[in-house]
Amino acid sequence: MDKFTTLSAVAAALPEANIDTDKIIPARFLKTTQRTGLGKYAFDSMRYRPDGSENPDFILNKEPWRKAEILVTYDNLGCGSSREHAPWALLDFGIRCVIAPSFADIFFNNCFKNGILPITLPREICEQLMSDSTMGSNARLTIDLPRQVVVRPDGEEVPFEIDPFRKHMLLEGLDDIGQTLQHETEIKSFEQKVAGERPWMPSITLD
Amino acid sequence: MAPRTLFDKIWDHHVVETLPDGTSILYIDRHLLHEVTSPQAFEGLRLAGRKLRHPEMTMAVVDHNVPTSDRTQPIEEPESRNQIETLERNVKEFGVPYFPLLSASQGIVHVVGPEQGISLPGMTIVCGDSHTSTHGALGALAFGIGTSEVEHVMATQTILQRPAKNMRVTVEGQLAPGVSAKDVMLAIIGHIGTAGGTGHVIEFAGSAIRGLDMAGRMTICNMSIEAGARAGLVAPDDTTFDYVRNRPFAPKGEDFEKAVSFWRTLATDDGAHFDKDVSLRAEDIAPSLTWGTSPETVLPITGTVPDPAQEADESKRAQMQRMLDYMGLEAGQKIAGTPVDVVFIGSCTNSRIEDLRAAAQVAAGRKVAEGVRAMIVPGSGLVKMQAEEEGLDQIFLDAGFEWREAGCSMCLGMNPDKLTPGQRCASTSNRNFEGRQGPGGRTHLLSPAMAAAAAVTGCLTDARELV
């Protein structure tokens, strides 16, 4: 996983609430067995017209937002399915940071596992960032993860909260599994304890 | 010890260790796999040279993109075939118990788990699918995870998580005749909204919930995710234990009795704290359905489509208008009487034998309206067999319904069962997002009885008029 430290990039506004994971990537594109290559399907129904051509009115089809690395939306971003294909599609498109007043739990989690930083900020601030993002090629926002601030184009700094463990994992680009396996002794002793306390717990074995 | 909720107790029973920042390593009792969200996780294990820690706590089944027509033929779509074959290679390589496509036990993972007794009360259960919340009906903490977490569970049998907050939704009273679990859950989502449960685990309580059979409780817990909750729970009781007893993978004999006495300790203590507490009266709930493209856009079947002009918030107003345009509806129109093109009875929400019986009760002796395509997709091969033993298949076939094989099917349109642009569908599934059932498709979420009523009348109809 790529580290996330600071990011200075173009931000695109999608001023909608409840952008669901089907909208981020419809189910028919989930038939891959790879994590990569899904960027071309991101926001499929908004980005392309029924004949497959680009919808010129959609923000991510316009310059300079075609190269946006930050998305700003309204509430409950990523609601719906648990598909990690949603952050995979965003990442493959080039998005490294998503900002919204609130997120759906699983999507929020899935972002961190892929080096995407989800930032929760009040709606009024999201509106201000959306307004910043309309300033063409000056629409750059800077995300400073070590200092936990979003720097607006006029230099104003907006602080944000992040769980310290997740911040550490993003800054170092660490893999959760390796971290958890360092607790092997504790996992093993937990398993022994349960085997003693709940010996009736069945195994799944098929003939 | 301070009084604890059902969620608190299951959580406490599974914490391996709490890290200094408050994140817990939570032990997982059951890991369910399907073909869509597992290939990248198996590949990750393989690349890192890691083993799957506990194959005997893991189960795999194909459901999302399997065809629901004749299965003796090869799967036509090459990508679907590849995903299924990839799962088959992976379960073999890693020794995972697997229900193959041609097994009678194959079906939707959230139908198969409880049906086989693989999902049990008090367990932690995860799957790379948001509707894992279904298994909460047994009194298990069950939630959907992403593929990176799937790989984490494969390698460590644990997950990293902070405890959720506790929410309780109480439904007291007697449900009116013709009102089902689906109507109750739609009413709840309509009431609290699609983010109403975010960050929380919802315990469903009250006499109306206690009075539901296990299928109904599964319908309720299934759609907890549509209310934004991390999971849904119903306290295990005699209804639960009667359901679990004698399931193939459930504990047997003396072990079962020991298990039951443990499960009885899990119910929420008197005086336990809930961060959010919501109550609905059963008598107020009517047969319900959605009108828009978010599961919170709920109406009673007797209602009218809302008018965006009445909405004060500008962005909400614009969103409502977009939904109306997408759905091809007019503000103020009566929702009943809207013609439908397709009826889908199935999905992990409503494809169990009880759901099929409710649909058959409406369909019996009637005919599917002209021009309507109506399909029944049982939740598993075993549900299908049971329905055939009861003669339900004949009722449906005589009425002109399609009687299909088990799978996720038109709930999400990953297999050939899809809507075409503009088609309107009365669906017993769980999501009405734009394009969910096929690009441009229009979905109304409703109960099996209401879906059957739409099939035989050709339009959205109050099922109470037909029984």
Interface residues (C-beta under 8 A of the other chain):
Chain A: P15 E16 A17 N18 D20 D22 K23 P26 A27 R28 L30 K31 T32 T33 Q34 R35 S45 P50 Y74 D75 N76 C79 G80 S81 S82 R83 E84 P87 S102 A104 D105 I106 N109 N110 K113 N114 D163 P164 F165 D176 I177 T180 L181 H183 E186 I187 F190 E191 V194 R198 P199 W200 M201 P202 S203 I204 T205 L206
Chain B: V16 E17 L19 D21 T23 I25 Y27 D29 R30 V36 T37 P39 Q40 E43 A48 R50 E56 M57 T58 M59 H64 N65 E77 E79 S80 N82 Q83 T86 P97 Y98 G117 I118 L120 G128 D129 S130 T132 F143 G144 I145 G146 T147 S148 E149 E151 H152 A155 T156 Q157 T158 L160 R162 T194 A195 T198 G199 I225 G228 R230 F249 A250 P251 D255 F256 K258 A259 F262 S294 S315 K316 Q319 L412 G413 M414 P421 R431 F433 E434 G435 R436 P439 G440
